[in-house]
Amino acid sequence: MIDITLGTYGLIENITGWEVPRERSLSDHRHILFTLRGSVPVLLVRNPRGTNWDSFREGPRDKLERGPEMSMEDEAGLGLAIHWIQQALITAYEDNCPLRPAKNGRKSDVIIGLRVPQKRSQTAL
């Protein structure tokens, strides 16, 4: 039986505190314990149901009242007005519907078929 552990140089740089404990395993090989440093990317989303709609309604009004004078008689003025309104709405939405980590619906520490404890990982060599 051949046991191979694969990794990358980027991963090696994040491995710290590795050790081979003296305790026996149920394998022909001993375990290697290590700590993997780093962060897991988090998907951030906005949930419209959590929006503060009262404050959202006030946000564009304030921005539009403070906006530049815009002439809607020519294409350039109309384009500027449309852009100003779009930005007012986007800013109000972003200000009143904060980004939050996405929930994936399951609580699991299984990643690509490997069970990884929070602080330490185990692999057999």
Helices and strands as residue ranges (DSSP letters): H 9-12, E 15-19, E 31-36, E 44-45, G 48-50, H 53-65, H 75-96, E 100-101, E 110-111, E 114-115, E 121-124
